[in-house]
Amino acid sequence: MKTYQAKPEHLKVLVPLFNAYRIFYEQDSNLEAAKEFLSERLKNKDSVIFIAFVNEQAVGFTQLYPLFSSVSMTTMYLLNDLYIASPFRNMGIGEALINQAKQLCETENSKGLAIQTAFNNPAQKLYQRLGFTPDSDLHFFWKNSKI
């Protein structure tokens, strides 16, 4: 297994994974919108995406969004997306992608990683095993009712 930071030339293999991730979260399949969304993130450098490959096949990804901490006066990342294709789960791929994200934080001297996930996501056990702890500072969310 190898992991790489995604570039625009990875869109062809990244889009189906991203679409499957959205379907996992009960969203409608939309490959064209997924391609447009990811293309914009990469073009504008709005996010950092790492892709995992097994035998040249893209099997998982994580997407990080940069954030800032005013109190710490430093950067951090929101690990918003983590997806591994079902035949490749429980093979250490999620752990490898998270460790790649941690390495990015260490290289950039960022404060750390915040994770946004469903309350019942079984990956929470992985996050805790890798040193993530619940954070009461990230407890509230306002939802725009017009969307």
N, CA, C and O atoms as a GROMACS GRO file, in nm:
protein
  588
    1MET      N    1   0.084  -0.117   0.000
    1MET     CA    2   0.000   0.000   0.000
    1MET      C    3   0.089   0.124   0.000
    1MET      O    4   0.191   0.128   0.068
    2LYS      N    5   0.048   0.224  -0.077
    2LYS     CA    6   0.120   0.351  -0.083
    2LYS      C    7   0.019   0.463  -0.072
    2LYS      O    8  -0.095   0.450  -0.116
    3THR      N    9   0.061   0.574  -0.012
    3THR     CA   10  -0.025   0.692  -0.004
    3THR      C   11   0.044   0.809  -0.072
    3THR      O   12   0.167   0.823  -0.067
    4TYR      N   13  -0.036   0.892  -0.136
    4TYR     CA   14   0.015   1.009  -0.208
    4TYR      C   15  -0.076   1.127  -0.180
    4TYR      O   16  -0.195   1.111  -0.154
    5GLN      N   17  -0.019   1.246  -0.187
    5GLN     CA   18  -0.102   1.366  -0.183
    5GLN      C   19  -0.164   1.383  -0.321
    5GLN      O   20  -0.094   1.380  -0.422
    6ALA      N   21  -0.294   1.402  -0.325
    6ALA     CA   22  -0.368   1.410  -0.451
    6ALA      C   23  -0.329   1.535  -0.529
    6ALA      O   24  -0.304   1.642  -0.473
    7LYS      N   25  -0.326   1.517  -0.660
    7LYS     CA   26  -0.305   1.625  -0.756
    7LYS      C   27  -0.418   1.616  -0.857
    7LYS      O   28  -0.488   1.515  -0.862
    8PRO      N   29  -0.436   1.720  -0.939
    8PRO     CA   30  -0.546   1.714  -1.037
    8PRO      C   31  -0.545   1.588  -1.124
    8PRO      O   32  -0.652   1.540  -1.163
    9GLU      N   33  -0.428   1.534  -1.153
    9GLU     CA   34  -0.424   1.413  -1.237
    9GLU      C   35  -0.480   1.290  -1.165
    9GLU      O   36  -0.500   1.186  -1.229
   10HIS      N   37  -0.505   1.298  -1.035
   10HIS     CA   38  -0.564   1.187  -0.960
   10HIS      C   39  -0.717   1.189  -0.962
   10HIS      O   40  -0.780   1.098  -0.909
   11LEU      N   41  -0.777   1.292  -1.020
   11LEU     CA   42  -0.923   1.304  -1.016
   11LEU      C   43  -0.994   1.180  -1.069
   11LEU      O   44  -1.097   1.139  -1.014
   12LYS      N   45  -0.943   1.120  -1.174
   12LYS     CA   46  -1.010   1.006  -1.236
   12LYS      C   47  -1.030   0.892  -1.136
   12LYS      O   48  -1.133   0.825  -1.140
   13VAL      N   49  -0.933   0.869  -1.049
   13VAL     CA   50  -0.946   0.760  -0.950
   13VAL      C   51  -1.005   0.808  -0.818
   13VAL      O   52  -1.059   0.728  -0.742
   14LEU      N   53  -0.996   0.938  -0.792
   14LEU     CA   54  -1.046   0.992  -0.666
   14LEU      C   55  -1.198   1.013  -0.668
   14LEU      O   56  -1.265   0.989  -0.567
   15VAL      N   57  -1.252   1.056  -0.781
   15VAL     CA   58  -1.395   1.087  -0.790
   15VAL      C   59  -1.484   0.968  -0.753
   15VAL      O   60  -1.577   0.986  -0.675
   16PRO      N   61  -1.459   0.846  -0.805
   16PRO     CA   62  -1.546   0.734  -0.764
   16PRO      C   63  -1.539   0.704  -0.614
   16PRO      O   64  -1.640   0.667  -0.554
   17LEU      N   65  -1.422   0.720  -0.554
   17LEU     CA   66  -1.411   0.700  -0.408
   17LEU      C   67  -1.490   0.806  -0.333
   17LEU      O   68  -1.561   0.774  -0.238
   18PHE      N   69  -1.477   0.931  -0.376
   18PHE     CA   70  -1.549   1.040  -0.311
   18PHE      C   71  -1.700   1.022  -0.326
   18PHE      O   72  -1.776   1.046  -0.232
   19ASN      N   73  -1.743   0.978  -0.443
   19ASN     CA   74  -1.885   0.953  -0.467
   19ASN      C   75  -1.935   0.840  -0.376
   19ASN      O   76  -2.044   0.850  -0.319
   20ALA      N   77  -1.857   0.734  -0.363
   20ALA     CA   78  -1.895   0.623  -0.274
   20ALA      C   79  -1.901   0.669  -0.128
   20ALA      O   80  -1.988   0.626  -0.053
   21TYR      N   81  -1.809   0.756  -0.090
   21TYR     CA   82  -1.810   0.813   0.046
   21TYR      C   83  -1.940   0.888   0.071
   21TYR      O   84  -2.002   0.872   0.176
   22ARG      N   85  -1.981   0.970  -0.025
   22ARG     CA   86  -2.105   1.047  -0.010
   22ARG      C   87  -2.227   0.954  -0.003
   22ARG      O   88  -2.321   0.979   0.072
   23ILE      N   89  -2.224   0.849  -0.083
   23ILE     CA   90  -2.334   0.751  -0.080
   23ILE      C   91  -2.340   0.684   0.057
   23ILE      O   92  -2.448   0.659   0.110
   24PHE      N   93  -2.223   0.654   0.116
   24PHE     CA   94  -2.217   0.597   0.250
   24PHE      C   95  -2.290   0.687   0.350
   24PHE      O   96  -2.353   0.638   0.444
   25TYR      N   97  -2.283   0.819   0.329
   25TYR     CA   98  -2.352   0.916   0.415
   25TYR      C   99  -2.489   0.954   0.359
   25TYR      O  100  -2.540   1.062   0.385
   26GLU      N  101  -2.547   0.861   0.281
   26GLU     CA  102  -2.685   0.870   0.234
   26GLU      C  103  -2.712   0.989   0.144
   26GLU      O  104  -2.820   1.048   0.149
   27GLN      N  105  -2.614   1.025   0.062
   27GLN     CA  106  -2.631   1.128  -0.038
   27GLN      C  107  -2.650   1.061  -0.174
   27GLN      O  108  -2.608   0.947  -0.194
   28ASP      N  109  -2.715   1.131  -0.266
   28ASP     CA  110  -2.735   1.076  -0.400
   28ASP      C  111  -2.603   1.071  -0.476
   28ASP      O  112  -2.517   1.158  -0.458
   29SER      N  113  -2.589   0.970  -0.559
   29SER     CA  114  -2.471   0.959  -0.645
   29SER      C  115  -2.471   1.074  -0.745
   29SER      O  116  -2.573   1.104  -0.806
   30ASN      N  117  -2.354   1.137  -0.762
   30ASN     CA  118  -2.341   1.245  -0.860
   30ASN      C  119  -2.193   1.260  -0.894
   30ASN      O  120  -2.123   1.342  -0.836
   31LEU      N  121  -2.148   1.180  -0.989
   31LEU     CA  122  -2.007   1.179  -1.026
   31LEU      C  123  -1.961   1.313  -1.083
   31LEU      O  124  -1.849   1.357  -1.054
   32GLU      N  125  -2.045   1.376  -1.162
   32GLU     CA  126  -2.005   1.504  -1.223
   32GLU      C  127  -1.988   1.613  -1.117
   32GLU      O  128  -1.891   1.688  -1.120
   33ALA      N  129  -2.081   1.621  -1.023
   33ALA     CA  130  -2.069   1.720  -0.915
   33ALA      C  131  -1.950   1.688  -0.826
   33ALA      O  132  -1.881   1.778  -0.779
   34ALA      N  133  -1.926   1.559  -0.802
   34ALA     CA  134  -1.810   1.519  -0.721
   34ALA      C  135  -1.681   1.562  -0.789
   34ALA      O  136  -1.590   1.614  -0.724
   35LYS      N  137  -1.673   1.542  -0.919
   35LYS     CA  138  -1.554   1.583  -0.994
   35LYS      C  139  -1.534   1.734  -0.986
   35LYS      O  140  -1.422   1.781  -0.964
   36GLU      N  141  -1.642   1.807  -1.005
   36GLU     CA  142  -1.633   1.954  -0.999
   36GLU      C  143  -1.590   2.001  -0.860
   36GLU      O  144  -1.504   2.088  -0.847
   37PHE      N  145  -1.649   1.943  -0.756
   37PHE     CA  146  -1.617   1.981  -0.619
   37PHE      C  147  -1.469   1.956  -0.589
   37PHE      O  148  -1.400   2.044  -0.539
   38LEU      N  149  -1.422   1.835  -0.618
   38LEU     CA  150  -1.283   1.800  -0.590
   38LEU      C  151  -1.186   1.880  -0.676
   38LEU      O  152  -1.079   1.920  -0.629
   39SER      N  153  -1.222   1.902  -0.799
   39SER     CA  154  -1.137   1.981  -0.888
   39SER      C  155  -1.116   2.121  -0.832
   39SER      O  156  -1.005   2.174  -0.834
   40GLU      N  157  -1.224   2.181  -0.783
   40GLU     CA  158  -1.214   2.315  -0.723
   40GLU      C  159  -1.129   2.314  -0.596
   40GLU      O  160  -1.049   2.405  -0.575
   41ARG      N  161  -1.146   2.212  -0.513
   41ARG     CA  162  -1.065   2.205  -0.390
   41ARG      C  163  -0.917   2.199  -0.424
   41ARG      O  164  -0.836   2.269  -0.364
   42LEU      N  165  -0.882   2.115  -0.522
   42LEU     CA  166  -0.742   2.100  -0.559
   42LEU      C  167  -0.688   2.226  -0.629
   42LEU      O  168  -0.577   2.271  -0.600
   43LYS      N  169  -0.767   2.281  -0.719
   43LYS     CA  170  -0.723   2.400  -0.794
   43LYS      C  171  -0.701   2.518  -0.701
   43LYS      O  172  -0.601   2.590  -0.713
   44ASN      N  173  -0.792   2.538  -0.608
   44ASN     CA  174  -0.785   2.653  -0.516
   44ASN      C  175  -0.702   2.625  -0.391
   44ASN      O  176  -0.682   2.713  -0.308
   45LYS      N  177  -0.654   2.501  -0.379
   45LYS     CA  178  -0.578   2.459  -0.261
   45LYS      C  179  -0.658   2.483  -0.132
   45LYS      O  180  -0.604   2.527  -0.030
   46ASP      N  181  -0.788   2.452  -0.141
   46ASP     CA  182  -0.879   2.464  -0.027
   46ASP      C  183  -0.867   2.347   0.068
   46ASP      O  184  -0.909   2.355   0.183
   47SER      N  185  -0.810   2.237   0.020
   47SER     CA  186  -0.798   2.118   0.103
   47SER      C  187  -0.672   2.042   0.064
   47SER      O  188  -0.611   2.066  -0.040
   48VAL      N  189  -0.637   1.949   0.151
   48VAL     CA  190  -0.529   1.855   0.124
   48VAL      C  191  -0.594   1.718   0.122
   48VAL      O  192  -0.664   1.680   0.215
   49ILE      N  193  -0.569   1.643   0.015
   49ILE     CA  194  -0.628   1.511   0.000
   49ILE      C  195  -0.514   1.410  -0.014
   49ILE      O  196  -0.424   1.428  -0.095
   50PHE      N  197  -0.522   1.305   0.065
   50PHE     CA  198  -0.429   1.193   0.053
   50PHE      C  199  -0.507   1.073   0.000
   50PHE      O  200  -0.618   1.046   0.044
   51ILE      N  201  -0.446   1.001  -0.096
   51ILE     CA  202  -0.509   0.883  -0.155
   51ILE      C  203  -0.423   0.761  -0.124
   51ILE      O  204  -0.300   0.767  -0.128
   52ALA      N  205  -0.488   0.650  -0.092
   52ALA     CA  206  -0.419   0.523  -0.070
   52ALA      C  207  -0.440   0.433  -0.191
   52ALA      O  208  -0.549   0.424  -0.246
   53PHE      N  209  -0.331   0.368  -0.231
   53PHE     CA  210  -0.334   0.275  -0.343
   53PHE      C  211  -0.286   0.138  -0.296
   53PHE      O  212  -0.191   0.127  -0.217
   54VAL      N  213  -0.351   0.034  -0.344
   54VAL     CA  214  -0.307  -0.104  -0.326
   54VAL      C  215  -0.293  -0.162  -0.465
   54VAL      O  216  -0.390  -0.168  -0.541
   55ASN      N  217  -0.173  -0.206  -0.499
   55ASN     CA  218  -0.148  -0.262  -0.633
   55ASN      C  219  -0.198  -0.169  -0.743
   55ASN      O  220  -0.266  -0.212  -0.836
   56GLU      N  221  -0.164  -0.042  -0.732
   56GLU     CA  222  -0.199   0.060  -0.832
   56GLU      C  223  -0.349   0.093  -0.838
   56GLU      O  224  -0.391   0.169  -0.925
   57GLN      N  225  -0.429   0.038  -0.746
   57GLN     CA  226  -0.572   0.068  -0.741
   57GLN      C  227  -0.599   0.164  -0.626
   57GLN      O  228  -0.558   0.138  -0.513
   58ALA      N  229  -0.667   0.275  -0.654
   58ALA     CA  230  -0.706   0.370  -0.550
   58ALA      C  231  -0.814   0.304  -0.464
   58ALA      O  232  -0.917   0.261  -0.515
   59VAL      N  233  -0.789   0.297  -0.331
   59VAL     CA  234  -0.881   0.225  -0.243
   59VAL      C  235  -0.932   0.308  -0.127
   59VAL      O  236  -1.020   0.263  -0.054
   60GLY      N  237  -0.879   0.428  -0.108
   60GLY     CA  238  -0.924   0.511   0.003
   60GLY      C  239  -0.865   0.650  -0.005
   60GLY      O  240  -0.770   0.675  -0.080
   61PHE      N  241  -0.923   0.741   0.073
   61PHE     CA  242  -0.873   0.878   0.076
   61PHE      C  243  -0.911   0.944   0.208
   61PHE      O  244  -0.999   0.898   0.280
   62THR      N  245  -0.841   1.051   0.238
   62THR     CA  246  -0.881   1.141   0.345
   62THR      C  247  -0.868   1.283   0.292
   62THR      O  248  -0.778   1.313   0.214
   63GLN      N  249  -0.958   1.369   0.334
   63GLN     CA  250  -0.955   1.509   0.293
   63GLN      C  251  -0.949   1.597   0.417
   63GLN      O  252  -1.029   1.583   0.510
   64LEU      N  253  -0.854   1.687   0.416
   64LEU     CA  254  -0.830   1.779   0.528
   64LEU      C  255  -0.858   1.922   0.483
   64LEU      O  256  -0.819   1.962   0.374
   65TYR      N  257  -0.924   1.997   0.569
   65TYR     CA  258  -0.949   2.138   0.542
   65TYR      C  259  -0.870   2.222   0.642
   65TYR      O  260  -0.874   2.195   0.762
   66PRO      N  261  -0.797   2.322   0.594
   66PRO     CA  262  -0.720   2.406   0.686
   66PRO      C  263  -0.811   2.495   0.770
   66PRO      O  264  -0.910   2.549   0.721
   67LEU      N  265  -0.775   2.509   0.896
   67LEU     CA  266  -0.842   2.597   0.992
   67LEU      C  267  -0.737   2.679   1.064
   67LEU      O  268  -0.617   2.653   1.053
   68PHE      N  269  -0.783   2.778   1.138
   68PHE     CA  270  -0.694   2.860   1.216
   68PHE      C  271  -0.743   2.868   1.359
   68PHE      O  272  -0.863   2.869   1.385
   69SER      N  273  -0.650   2.873   1.452
   69SER     CA  274  -0.683   2.892   1.592
   69SER      C  275  -0.635   3.031   1.633
   69SER      O  276  -0.515   3.058   1.633
   70SER      N  277  -0.728   3.117   1.667
   70SER     CA  278  -0.692   3.251   1.711
   70SER      C  279  -0.622   3.247   1.846
   70SER      O  280  -0.526   3.320   1.869
   71VAL      N  281  -0.670   3.162   1.935
   71VAL     CA  282  -0.611   3.153   2.068
   71VAL      C  283  -0.466   3.106   2.060
   71VAL      O  284  -0.378   3.164   2.124
   72SER      N  285  -0.442   3.002   1.981
   72SER     CA  286  -0.307   2.949   1.966
   72SER      C  287  -0.225   3.025   1.862
   72SER      O  288  -0.104   3.010   1.854
   73MET      N  289  -0.293   3.105   1.783
   73MET     CA  290  -0.231   3.178   1.672
   73MET      C  291  -0.152   3.084   1.582
   73MET      O  292  -0.035   3.107   1.550
   74THR      N  293  -0.219   2.975   1.542
   74THR     CA  294  -0.155   2.877   1.456
   74THR      C  295  -0.260   2.809   1.368
   74THR      O  296  -0.380   2.835   1.382
   75THR      N  297  -0.214   2.725   1.280
   75THR     CA  298  -0.305   2.651   1.193
   75THR      C  299  -0.337   2.514   1.252
   75THR      O  300  -0.268   2.465   1.341
   76MET      N  301  -0.442   2.456   1.201
   76MET     CA  302  -0.478   2.318   1.230
   76MET      C  303  -0.559   2.269   1.112
   76MET      O  304  -0.590   2.346   1.021
   77TYR      N  305  -0.594   2.143   1.112
   77TYR     CA  306  -0.672   2.086   1.003
   77TYR      C  307  -0.797   2.018   1.057
   77TYR      O  308  -0.799   1.963   1.167
   78LEU      N  309  -0.902   2.023   0.975
   78LEU     CA  310  -1.023   1.946   1.000
   78LEU      C  311  -1.016   1.823   0.910
   78LEU      O  312  -1.020   1.835   0.788
   79LEU      N  313  -1.006   1.706   0.970
   79LEU     CA  314  -1.012   1.581   0.896
   79LEU      C  315  -1.160   1.553   0.875
   79LEU      O  316  -1.226   1.491   0.959
   80ASN      N  317  -1.211   1.599   0.763
   80ASN     CA  318  -1.354   1.596   0.738
   80ASN      C  319  -1.399   1.467   0.671
   80ASN      O  320  -1.510   1.420   0.695
   81ASP      N  321  -1.312   1.409   0.589
   81ASP     CA  322  -1.350   1.292   0.511
   81ASP      C  323  -1.245   1.182   0.527
   81ASP      O  324  -1.125   1.208   0.518
   82LEU      N  325  -1.289   1.062   0.551
   82LEU     CA  326  -1.203   0.944   0.550
   82LEU      C  327  -1.288   0.830   0.496
   82LEU      O  328  -1.394   0.799   0.550
   83TYR      N  329  -1.241   0.768   0.389
   83TYR     CA  330  -1.318   0.660   0.328
   83TYR      C  331  -1.223   0.554   0.274
   83TYR      O  332  -1.122   0.585   0.210
   84ILE      N  333  -1.257   0.430   0.302
   84ILE     CA  334  -1.185   0.315   0.250
   84ILE      C  335  -1.289   0.226   0.182
   84ILE      O  336  -1.391   0.193   0.242
   85ALA      N  337  -1.263   0.187   0.057
   85ALA     CA  338  -1.355   0.097  -0.014
   85ALA      C  339  -1.373  -0.031   0.068
   85ALA      O  340  -1.276  -0.083   0.122
   86SER      N  341  -1.496  -0.080   0.076
   86SER     CA  342  -1.528  -0.190   0.168
   86SER      C  343  -1.438  -0.313   0.156
   86SER      O  344  -1.406  -0.371   0.259
   87PRO      N  345  -1.396  -0.358   0.036
   87PRO     CA  346  -1.310  -0.477   0.034
   87PRO      C  347  -1.172  -0.455   0.096
   87PRO      O  348  -1.098  -0.550   0.120
   88PHE      N  349  -1.137  -0.330   0.122
   88PHE     CA  350  -1.003  -0.298   0.172
   88PHE      C  351  -1.004  -0.248   0.317
   88PHE      O  352  -0.901  -0.203   0.368
   89ARG      N  353  -1.118  -0.256   0.382
   89ARG     CA  354  -1.126  -0.211   0.521
   89ARG      C  355  -1.057  -0.312   0.613
   89ARG      O  356  -1.042  -0.429   0.579
   90ASN      N  357  -1.017  -0.263   0.730
   90ASN     CA  358  -0.948  -0.344   0.831
   90ASN      C  359  -0.814  -0.400   0.781
   90ASN      O  360  -0.773  -0.509   0.819
   91MET      N  361  -0.748  -0.322   0.695
   91MET     CA  362  -0.617  -0.361   0.645
   91MET      C  363  -0.511  -0.256   0.681
   91MET      O  364  -0.398  -0.263   0.632
   92GLY      N  365  -0.547  -0.159   0.768
   92GLY     CA  366  -0.452  -0.057   0.809
   92GLY      C  367  -0.446   0.063   0.717
   92GLY      O  368  -0.361   0.150   0.736
   93ILE      N  369  -0.533   0.071   0.619
   93ILE     CA  370  -0.529   0.181   0.522
   93ILE      C  371  -0.576   0.311   0.586
   93ILE      O  372  -0.516   0.416   0.564
   94GLY      N  373  -0.684   0.306   0.664
   94GLY     CA  374  -0.731   0.426   0.734
   94GLY      C  375  -0.624   0.479   0.828
   94GLY      O  376  -0.601   0.599   0.834
   95GLU      N  377  -0.560   0.389   0.899
   95GLU     CA  378  -0.452   0.429   0.990
   95GLU      C  379  -0.338   0.496   0.913
   95GLU      O  380  -0.284   0.596   0.958
   96ALA      N  381  -0.302   0.440   0.799
   96ALA     CA  382  -0.194   0.498   0.718
   96ALA      C  383  -0.231   0.638   0.670
   96ALA      O  384  -0.147   0.728   0.671
   97LEU      N  385  -0.356   0.657   0.628
   97LEU     CA  386  -0.399   0.789   0.582
   97LEU      C  387  -0.400   0.890   0.697
   97LEU      O  388  -0.359   1.005   0.679
   98ILE      N  389  -0.447   0.848   0.814
   98ILE     CA  390  -0.447   0.937   0.930
   98ILE      C  391  -0.304   0.971   0.970
   98ILE      O  392  -0.275   1.086   1.003
   99ASN      N  393  -0.217   0.873   0.968
   99ASN     CA  394  -0.077   0.901   1.001
   99ASN      C  395  -0.014   0.997   0.902
   99ASN      O  396   0.072   1.077   0.939
  100GLN      N  397  -0.054   0.989   0.775
  100GLN     CA  398  -0.006   1.085   0.675
  100GLN      C  399  -0.055   1.226   0.711
  100GLN      O  400   0.020   1.323   0.698
  101ALA      N  401  -0.179   1.237   0.756
  101ALA     CA  402  -0.234   1.366   0.798
  101ALA      C  403  -0.160   1.419   0.921
  101ALA      O  404  -0.130   1.538   0.930
  102LYS      N  405  -0.130   1.331   1.016
  102LYS     CA  406  -0.054   1.372   1.135
  102LYS      C  407   0.085   1.421   1.095
  102LYS      O  408   0.135   1.519   1.149
  103GLN      N  409   0.147   1.351   1.000
  103GLN     CA  410   0.280   1.391   0.954
  103GLN      C  411   0.276   1.530   0.890
  103GLN      O  412   0.368   1.610   0.909
  104LEU      N  413   0.170   1.558   0.816
  104LEU     CA  414   0.154   1.691   0.757
  104LEU      C  415   0.150   1.798   0.867
  104LEU      O  416   0.214   1.902   0.855
  105CYS      N  417   0.075   1.771   0.973
  105CYS     CA  418   0.066   1.865   1.085
  105CYS      C  419   0.203   1.886   1.149
  105CYS      O  420   0.240   1.998   1.182
  106GLU      N  421   0.276   1.778   1.167
  106GLU     CA  422   0.409   1.790   1.227
  106GLU      C  423   0.503   1.867   1.136
  106GLU      O  424   0.579   1.952   1.184
  107THR      N  425   0.499   1.840   1.007
  107THR     CA  426   0.586   1.909   0.911
  107THR      C  427   0.556   2.058   0.907
  107THR      O  428   0.647   2.141   0.900
  108GLU      N  429   0.427   2.093   0.911
  108GLU     CA  430   0.386   2.233   0.904
  108GLU      C  431   0.379   2.300   1.040
  108GLU      O  432   0.347   2.418   1.050
  109ASN      N  433   0.408   2.225   1.145
  109ASN     CA  434   0.400   2.276   1.282
  109ASN      C  435   0.259   2.326   1.314
  109ASN      O  436   0.241   2.430   1.378
  110SER      N  437   0.158   2.251   1.267
  110SER     CA  438   0.018   2.284   1.294
  110SER      C  439  -0.021   2.232   1.431
  110SER      O  440   0.041   2.141   1.485
  111LYS      N  441  -0.125   2.292   1.487
  111LYS     CA  442  -0.173   2.255   1.621
  111LYS      C  443  -0.219   2.110   1.628
  111LYS      O  444  -0.195   2.042   1.728
  112GLY      N  445  -0.286   2.062   1.523
  112GLY     CA  446  -0.334   1.924   1.525
  112GLY      C  447  -0.448   1.903   1.428
  112GLY      O  448  -0.467   1.980   1.334
  113LEU      N  449  -0.522   1.796   1.452
  113LEU     CA  450  -0.633   1.755   1.366
  113LEU      C  451  -0.762   1.749   1.445
  113LEU      O  452  -0.768   1.692   1.554
  114ALA      N  453  -0.866   1.809   1.391
  114ALA     CA  454  -1.001   1.792   1.444
  114ALA      C  455  -1.072   1.696   1.349
  114ALA      O  456  -1.045   1.696   1.229
  115ILE      N  457  -1.161   1.616   1.402
  115ILE     CA  458  -1.235   1.521   1.318
  115ILE      C  459  -1.383   1.549   1.330
  115ILE      O  460  -1.437   1.566   1.440
  116GLN      N  461  -1.448   1.555   1.214
  116GLN     CA  462  -1.593   1.566   1.210
  116GLN      C  463  -1.647   1.436   1.153
  116GLN      O  464  -1.614   1.400   1.040
  117THR      N  465  -1.729   1.367   1.229
  117THR     CA  466  -1.783   1.239   1.183
  117THR      C  467  -1.920   1.214   1.246
  117THR      O  468  -1.958   1.280   1.343
  118ALA      N  469  -1.990   1.121   1.190
  118ALA     CA  470  -2.120   1.083   1.245
  118ALA      C  471  -2.099   1.021   1.383
  118ALA      O  472  -2.000   0.952   1.408
  119PHE      N  473  -2.193   1.047   1.473
  119PHE     CA  474  -2.180   0.998   1.611
  119PHE      C  475  -2.173   0.847   1.619
  119PHE      O  476  -2.119   0.792   1.716
  120ASN      N  477  -2.227   0.777   1.519
  120ASN     CA  478  -2.228   0.630   1.522
  120ASN      C  479  -2.127   0.568   1.426
  120ASN      O  480  -2.135   0.448   1.398
  121ASN      N  481  -2.034   0.646   1.376
  121ASN     CA  482  -1.934   0.595   1.282
  121ASN      C  483  -1.839   0.499   1.355
  121ASN      O  484  -1.776   0.538   1.453
  122PRO      N  485  -1.829   0.373   1.308
  122PRO     CA  486  -1.741   0.278   1.375
  122PRO      C  487  -1.593   0.317   1.370
  122PRO      O  488  -1.512   0.264   1.446
  123ALA      N  489  -1.557   0.410   1.281
  123ALA     CA  490  -1.416   0.456   1.273
  123ALA      C  491  -1.373   0.530   1.399
  123ALA      O  492  -1.254   0.554   1.419
  124GLN      N  493  -1.468   0.566   1.485
  124GLN     CA  494  -1.432   0.634   1.609
  124GLN      C  495  -1.335   0.551   1.693
  124GLN      O  496  -1.249   0.606   1.762
  125LYS      N  497  -1.348   0.421   1.687
  125LYS     CA  498  -1.254   0.333   1.761
  125LYS      C  499  -1.113   0.349   1.706
  125LYS      O  500  -1.016   0.350   1.783
  126LEU      N  501  -1.101   0.362   1.574
  126LEU     CA  502  -0.970   0.385   1.512
  126LEU      C  503  -0.914   0.519   1.558
  126LEU      O  504  -0.796   0.529   1.593
  127TYR      N  505  -0.997   0.622   1.556
  127TYR     CA  506  -0.950   0.755   1.596
  127TYR      C  507  -0.897   0.753   1.740
  127TYR      O  508  -0.791   0.808   1.768
  128GLN      N  509  -0.970   0.690   1.828
  128GLN     CA  510  -0.927   0.684   1.968
  128GLN      C  511  -0.799   0.602   1.982
  128GLN      O  512  -0.711   0.638   2.061
  129ARG      N  513  -0.788   0.493   1.907
  129ARG     CA  514  -0.666   0.412   1.912
  129ARG      C  515  -0.544   0.491   1.864
  129ARG      O  516  -0.432   0.467   1.909
  130LEU      N  517  -0.567   0.587   1.773
  130LEU     CA  518  -0.458   0.667   1.719
  130LEU      C  519  -0.433   0.796   1.797
  130LEU      O  520  -0.362   0.885   1.750
  131GLY      N  521  -0.492   0.807   1.915
  131GLY     CA  522  -0.462   0.918   2.004
  131GLY      C  523  -0.558   1.035   2.001
  131GLY      O  524  -0.532   1.136   2.067
  132PHE      N  525  -0.667   1.025   1.928
  132PHE     CA  526  -0.767   1.132   1.926
  132PHE      C  527  -0.854   1.119   2.051
  132PHE      O  528  -0.886   1.009   2.095
  133THR      N  529  -0.890   1.231   2.108
  133THR     CA  530  -0.977   1.233   2.226
  133THR      C  531  -1.096   1.324   2.199
  133THR      O  532  -1.084   1.419   2.123
  134PRO      N  533  -1.210   1.295   2.260
  134PRO     CA  534  -1.325   1.385   2.245
  134PRO      C  535  -1.286   1.526   2.292
  134PRO      O  536  -1.214   1.543   2.390
  135ASP      N  537  -1.336   1.626   2.220
  135ASP     CA  538  -1.301   1.765   2.250
  135ASP      C  539  -1.430   1.845   2.274
  135ASP      O  540  -1.508   1.867   2.181
  136SER      N  541  -1.449   1.886   2.396
  136SER     CA  542  -1.572   1.959   2.430
  136SER      C  543  -1.577   2.097   2.364
  136SER      O  544  -1.684   2.158   2.359
  137ASP      N  545  -1.465   2.148   2.313
  137ASP     CA  546  -1.466   2.278   2.244
  137ASP      C  547  -1.537   2.270   2.110
  137ASP      O  548  -1.577   2.373   2.057
  138LEU      N  549  -1.552   2.151   2.054
  138LEU     CA  550  -1.612   2.135   1.921
  138LEU      C  551  -1.751   2.075   1.934
  138LEU      O  552  -1.782   1.975   1.869
  139HIS      N  553  -1.833   2.134   2.014
  139HIS     CA  554  -1.957   2.072   2.053
  139HIS      C  555  -2.082   2.128   1.986
  139HIS      O  556  -2.184   2.059   1.983
  140PHE      N  557  -2.079   2.249   1.933
  140PHE     CA  558  -2.199   2.312   1.879
  140PHE      C  559  -2.188   2.330   1.728
  140PHE      O  560  -2.078   2.343   1.673
  141PHE      N  561  -2.303   2.332   1.661
  141PHE     CA  562  -2.306   2.356   1.518
  141PHE      C  563  -2.437   2.424   1.485
  141PHE      O  564  -2.544   2.383   1.530
  142TRP      N  565  -2.429   2.530   1.404
  142TRP     CA  566  -2.548   2.598   1.355
  142TRP      C  567  -2.570   2.554   1.212
  142TRP      O  568  -2.476   2.556   1.132
  143LYS      N  569  -2.691   2.514   1.178
  143LYS     CA  570  -2.721   2.469   1.042
  143LYS      C  571  -2.810   2.572   0.974
  143LYS      O  572  -2.912   2.613   1.028
  144ASN      N  573  -2.769   2.612   0.855
  144ASN     CA  574  -2.847   2.704   0.772
  144ASN      C  575  -2.970   2.630   0.723
  144ASN      O  576  -2.958   2.534   0.647
  145SER      N  577  -3.086   2.673   0.762
  145SER     CA  578  -3.211   2.605   0.726
  145SER      C  579  -3.248   2.626   0.580
  145SER      O  580  -3.340   2.561   0.530
  146LYS      N  581  -3.178   2.714   0.510
  146LYS     CA  582  -3.208   2.739   0.369
  146LYS      C  583  -3.137   2.643   0.276
  146LYS      O  584  -3.159   2.645   0.155
  147ILE      N  585  -3.051   2.558   0.332
  147ILE     CA  586  -2.977   2.461   0.248
  147ILE      C  587  -3.031   2.322   0.271
  147ILE      O  588  -2.983   2.226   0.210
   0.00000   0.00000   0.00000
